[in-house]
Amino acid sequence: MIPLFGRREPAVWAGALLVVWALIAATGFVSRDPDSAFYAAMSARLAHSDASHVIAPEWGGLWNGTGLWQEHPIGIYLAPIALAKAGYPDAQAAYAVGIAAGLACLLLLARLARAAEPSAGRSALVLLQLVPAAFVFRVRANQEYPMLLCLLVALVALDGVRRSWSWSVGVSAAFTAALLVKGVFVAIVLLGAGVWVLVNPLRVPGSIVRPIAAMAGALVTMAVVALVYDRLYEQAAGTTFWAGYWRRQLGPVADAAPSAGVLPLVSHTFFYLAHIAWLSAPWGLALLALAWRAHGETLKRAAWFALAFVGAAIIVLSPSGRFAERYLFSPIFVAAAIGVAVACRRWPQIPVAVAQIERRVPYLPMLVWIVLIVGRLGLGPLLPRPRFW
């Protein structure tokens, strides 16, 4: 099996991250993406606030908002606040955290691709950086990469718990972090984890009872943390958090397509299908075209997991009156990663070509990563964002 990393590569990746963090700080980078700019500005403000204002943030004029900010729980702000308090420029701390989360996701997605197809790991480290979604979301300060990271950590932990109960801590941590980062959208993480346990794509030996029990324990942990957070929020703001939050977030679901007619449901489904096809290209399409002919039990299971996860996510999201490409961010990258694995098995020239380039260009994935980050800082997202509507 081709190793995913050389002996020195973890240190080289860490060095690459520090170089990019230094560039972000030195250039004073601020994203033109409205959501990212908002979260970065709010993180910078909260880094200088007391604990009560961190627990219950206020709009403070951002986006012309007033009163309490209750769009999501506060999880997205915690790491940038900690980084800013450690001395990093507060206005760029959220971008630095987003880049670190994105890098962690890249490494874990390559690990997933390699587990499905041993020859695909090194190729995935390069090719997943080149999908349209990576260009659109490369330097962000919002929740997409943290939520994908929570999902990937949960998948690793759910496989681990089949061998040792100690991995159940990782499942609880991943689920709880996802809840605190994006509230109701933890449903996508839970959905992916549930499909993973049922399919067992990597054929990890052990009883299915263990991961199911770990997920049940994680749900209990989530509920306890949610109650504690609500109590702390009430102490800080004089009102509870979850009641108002659920009304706001679940309101659009009440406008479900069946009650409004079939056309909105069909329209939203097409929206998600078109965006996942574009943003995961070409590997999502390779997954769809080649999954039926995948050789090897592990690769077949991985392909079915990715397709089932994507399909289930679209089914869950399409009825809502609120829709956006970012809601499918995690399924997009899972489909791309498994698509790379399927393509590398079908066309072995792909990993051979990547290996040949690596022999001439040492540390190729890190160099590609740095070049693309620098290009994003200087030139913008680089790829257009077609609107399928």
C-alpha positions in Angstrom: 0.0 0.0 0.0 1.4 3.4 -1.0 1.9 5.5 2.2 -0.1 8.6 2.5 2.7 10.6 4.2 6.5 10.4 4.2 8.3 10.5 7.5 8.9 14.2 7.4 5.6 15.3 5.8 3.6 16.1 9.0 6.3 18.6 9.9 6.3 20.0 6.4 2.5 20.4 6.4 2.7 22.2 9.8 5.4 24.5 8.4 3.2 25.2 5.3 0.3 26.1 7.5 2.5 28.5 9.5 3.7 30.1 6.3 0.2 30.7 5.1 -0.9 32.0 8.5 2.0 34.5 8.3 0.8 35.6 4.8 -2.7 36.1 6.0 -1.5 38.2 8.9 1.0 40.2 6.8 -1.5 41.0 4.0 -4.3 41.9 6.4 -6.6 39.6 4.3 -10.3 40.3 4.4 -12.7 38.1 2.3 -15.2 39.6 -0.1 -17.6 36.8 0.8 -20.2 38.5 3.0 -20.6 35.5 5.4 -16.9 35.1 5.9 -16.4 38.8 6.4 -19.1 38.9 9.0 -17.8 35.9 11.0 -14.3 37.3 10.9 -15.5 40.7 12.1 -17.6 39.2 14.9 -14.8 36.9 16.0 -12.4 40.0 16.2 -15.0 41.9 18.3 -15.6 39.0 20.6 -11.9 38.4 21.2 -12.1 41.7 23.2 -15.4 41.0 24.9 -16.2 39.5 28.3 -17.6 36.0 28.7 -21.2 37.0 28.8 -21.0 38.7 25.4 -19.1 35.7 24.0 -21.9 33.4 25.1 -24.6 35.7 23.9 -23.2 37.9 21.1 -25.0 40.9 19.7 -25.2 42.1 16.1 -23.6 45.4 17.1 -24.4 47.0 13.7 -22.9 44.3 11.5 -25.1 43.8 8.5 -27.2 46.6 10.1 -28.3 44.1 12.7 -29.3 45.0 16.3 -30.0 43.0 19.4 -28.9 39.4 20.1 -27.3 37.4 17.4 -29.1 34.0 17.3 -28.3 32.7 13.8 -26.3 29.8 15.2 -24.7 28.8 18.5 -21.3 30.3 19.3 -19.0 27.4 18.3 -17.7 29.0 15.1 -16.2 31.9 17.2 -14.4 29.9 19.9 -11.2 28.9 18.0 -10.7 32.3 16.4 -11.1 34.0 19.8 -8.5 31.6 21.3 -6.1 32.3 18.4 -6.6 36.1 18.7 -6.0 35.9 22.5 -2.7 34.0 21.8 -1.5 37.0 19.8 -2.6 36.4 16.2 -4.2 39.5 14.5 -7.9 39.4 15.6 -9.2 40.5 12.2 -7.6 37.6 10.4 -7.9 34.9 13.2 -11.2 33.4 11.7 -9.6 33.0 8.3 -6.5 31.3 9.9 -8.8 28.9 11.6 -10.8 28.3 8.4 -7.6 27.5 6.5 -6.4 25.1 9.3 -9.8 23.3 9.2 -9.6 23.1 5.4 -6.2 21.6 5.6 -7.3 19.0 8.2 -10.2 18.1 5.9 -7.9 17.6 2.9 -5.7 15.2 4.9 -8.6 13.2 6.2 -10.3 13.1 2.8 -7.1 11.8 1.3 -7.0 9.2 4.1 -10.5 8.2 3.2 -9.7 7.9 -0.5 -6.6 5.8 0.3 -8.6 3.5 2.6 -11.1 2.9 -0.3 -8.4 2.5 -2.9 -4.7 2.1 -1.7 -3.3 3.9 -4.8 -5.5 6.9 -4.5 -4.1 8.7 -1.4 -1.3 10.7 -2.8 -3.5 11.6 -5.9 -6.3 12.8 -3.7 -4.0 15.1 -1.8 -3.4 16.9 -5.1 -6.6 16.4 -7.0 -9.1 17.4 -4.2 -7.4 20.8 -4.1 -8.5 21.3 -7.8 -12.2 20.7 -7.6 -14.4 23.8 -8.1 -15.6 23.7 -4.5 -12.0 24.1 -3.2 -11.6 27.2 -5.3 -14.9 28.7 -4.2 -14.4 28.0 -0.5 -10.6 28.0 -0.2 -10.2 30.8 2.3 -13.3 31.2 4.4 -14.2 32.1 8.0 -17.6 30.4 8.2 -18.9 27.0 9.1 -18.4 24.8 6.0 -14.9 23.4 6.7 -15.4 23.0 10.4 -18.6 21.0 9.8 -16.9 18.8 7.3 -14.1 18.2 9.8 -16.6 17.2 12.4 -18.1 14.7 10.0 -14.7 13.2 9.1 -13.6 12.9 12.7 -16.9 11.2 13.5 -16.3 8.7 10.7 -12.8 7.9 11.9 -14.0 7.5 15.5 -17.0 5.3 14.6 -14.6 2.9 12.9 -12.3 3.1 15.9 -15.1 2.3 18.4 -15.5 -1.1 16.7 -12.1 -1.9 18.2 -12.1 0.1 21.4 -14.8 2.0 23.4 -12.3 4.8 24.0 -13.1 6.1 20.5 -16.6 6.9 21.6 -15.2 10.1 23.1 -14.3 11.2 19.6 -17.8 10.5 18.4 -19.3 12.6 21.2 -16.8 15.4 20.6 -17.4 15.5 16.8 -21.2 15.6 17.2 -21.2 18.2 20.0 -18.8 20.4 18.1 -21.0 20.2 15.0 -24.0 21.2 17.1 -22.2 24.2 18.6 -20.9 25.3 15.2 -24.0 25.2 13.1 -26.9 24.1 15.2 -29.7 22.3 13.2 -27.2 21.5 10.4 -25.7 18.9 12.7 -28.3 16.8 10.9 -26.0 16.4 7.9 -23.2 15.1 10.2 -25.6 12.7 11.9 -26.9 11.6 8.5 -23.4 10.9 7.1 -22.4 9.1 10.3 -25.6 6.9 10.3 -25.0 5.9 6.6 -21.4 5.2 7.4 -22.3 2.8 10.3 -24.9 1.0 8.2 -22.7 0.5 5.2 -19.3 0.0 7.0 -17.5 1.1 3.8 -14.0 0.2 5.0 -15.2 -3.2 6.3 -13.8 -2.7 9.8 -14.3 -5.8 11.8 -16.4 -5.7 14.9 -20.1 -5.5 15.9 -22.3 -2.8 14.6 -23.7 -2.5 18.1 -20.6 -0.6 19.3 -20.9 2.4 16.8 -24.7 2.5 17.3 -24.2 2.7 21.0 -21.5 5.3 20.6 -23.8 7.4 18.5 -26.6 7.1 21.1 -24.2 8.2 23.8 -23.1 11.1 21.6 -26.7 12.2 21.2 -27.1 12.2 25.0 -23.9 14.3 25.3 -25.2 16.7 22.7 -28.5 17.1 24.6 -26.7 17.8 27.9 -24.3 20.3 26.3 -27.3 22.0 24.6 -29.1 22.3 28.0 -26.0 23.7 29.7 -25.5 26.2 26.9 -29.1 27.3 27.1 -28.7 27.9 30.8 -25.5 29.9 30.4 -27.1 31.9 27.6 -30.1 32.7 29.7 -27.8 33.9 32.5 -25.9 36.1 30.1 -28.8 37.5 28.0 -31.9 37.1 30.2 -33.6 34.9 27.5 -33.1 31.3 26.3 -31.3 30.5 23.1 -32.8 27.4 21.6 -36.5 28.4 21.5 -35.9 31.4 19.3 -33.2 29.6 17.3 -35.4 26.7 16.4 -38.3 29.0 15.3 -35.9 30.8 13.0 -34.1 27.8 11.5 -37.0 25.4 11.2 -39.5 28.1 10.0 -38.5 27.5 6.3 -39.0 23.8 6.7 -42.7 24.6 7.4 -42.8 25.9 3.9 -42.2 22.3 2.6 -42.5 21.8 -1.1 -45.4 19.2 -0.8 -47.6 21.9 0.8 -46.6 24.5 -1.8 -46.8 22.1 -4.8 -44.4 19.7 -6.5 -42.6 22.4 -8.5 -40.6 23.9 -5.6 -39.4 20.4 -4.5 -38.3 19.6 -8.1 -36.6 22.9 -8.4 -34.7 22.6 -5.2 -33.7 19.0 -6.1 -32.3 20.2 -9.4 -30.5 23.0 -7.7 -28.7 20.6 -5.4 -27.9 18.1 -8.2 -26.5 20.7 -10.5 -24.4 22.3 -7.8 -23.0 19.0 -6.5 -22.2 18.0 -10.1 -20.3 21.2 -10.7 -18.6 21.7 -7.4 -17.3 18.1 -7.1 -16.3 17.9 -10.8 -14.9 15.9 -12.3 -14.7 13.3 -9.5 -18.3 13.4 -8.4 -19.3 12.5 -12.0 -16.7 9.8 -12.1 -18.2 8.4 -8.9 -21.6 8.3 -10.5 -20.4 6.8 -13.8 -18.1 4.2 -12.4 -19.6 3.2 -9.0 -21.6 0.4 -10.6 -18.4 -1.2 -12.0 -16.1 -0.6 -9.1 -13.8 -3.6 -8.4 -13.1 -4.7 -4.8 -15.6 -5.0 -2.0 -14.2 -2.0 0.0 -14.3 0.3 -3.0 -17.8 -0.8 -3.8 -19.0 -0.1 -0.3 -17.2 3.3 -0.2 -18.9 4.2 -3.5 -22.3 3.2 -2.2 -21.8 5.1 1.0 -20.9 8.3 -0.9 -23.9 8.0 -3.3 -26.3 7.2 -0.4 -25.0 10.1 1.7 -25.4 12.5 -1.2 -28.9 11.2 -2.0 -30.1 11.3 1.6 -28.7 14.8 2.1 -30.6 16.1 -1.0 -33.8 14.4 0.2 -33.5 16.0 3.6 -32.6 19.5 2.3 -34.8 19.8 -0.7 -38.2 20.3 1.0 -37.0 23.4 2.9 -37.8 26.8 1.7 -34.2 27.8 2.5 -31.6 26.4 0.2 -27.9 27.1 -0.7 -25.0 25.3 -2.2 -23.1 25.4 1.1 -25.6 23.1 2.8 -24.2 20.3 0.6 -20.6 21.1 1.3 -19.8 17.9 3.2 -21.5 15.6 0.7 -19.7 17.4 -2.1 -16.3 16.6 -0.8 -17.1 13.1 0.3 -18.3 12.4 -3.3 -15.2 14.0 -4.7 -12.9 11.9 -2.5 -14.5 8.6 -3.2 -14.7 9.7 -6.9 -10.9 10.1 -6.9 -10.6 6.6 -5.4 -12.9 5.0 -8.0 -11.1 6.9 -10.9 -7.7 5.8 -9.7 -8.8 2.1 -9.7 -10.4 2.5 -13.1 -7.5 4.5 -14.6 -4.3 3.6 -12.9 -2.5 6.1 -15.1 -3.8 8.8 -12.7 -1.7 7.7 -9.6 1.2 6.8 -11.9 1.2 10.3 -13.4 1.0 12.0 -9.9 3.9 9.8 -8.7 6.0 10.7 -11.7 5.4 14.4 -11.0 6.2 13.9 -7.3 9.6 12.4 -8.2 10.5 15.6 -10.0 8.7 18.0 -7.5 9.3 17.0 -3.9 6.4 17.7 -1.5 4.1 18.3 -4.5 0.8 18.4 -2.5 2.2 21.1 -0.1 3.5 23.2 -2.9 0.2 23.0 -4.7 -1.6 24.0 -1.5 0.6 27.0 -0.9 0.5 28.2 -4.5 -3.3 27.9 -4.6 -3.7 29.8 -1.2 -1.4 32.6 -2.4 -3.4 32.7 -5.7 -6.6 33.0 -3.7 -5.2 35.8 -1.6 -4.0 37.8 -4.6 -6.5 37.0 -7.4 -9.7 36.0 -5.7 -11.7 32.7 -6.0 -10.3 32.2 -9.6 -13.2 30.1 -10.8 -16.7 31.4 -11.7 -19.7 30.3 -9.7 -22.5 29.4 -12.2 -26.0 29.8 -10.9 -28.2 26.8 -11.6 -31.5 28.4 -11.2 
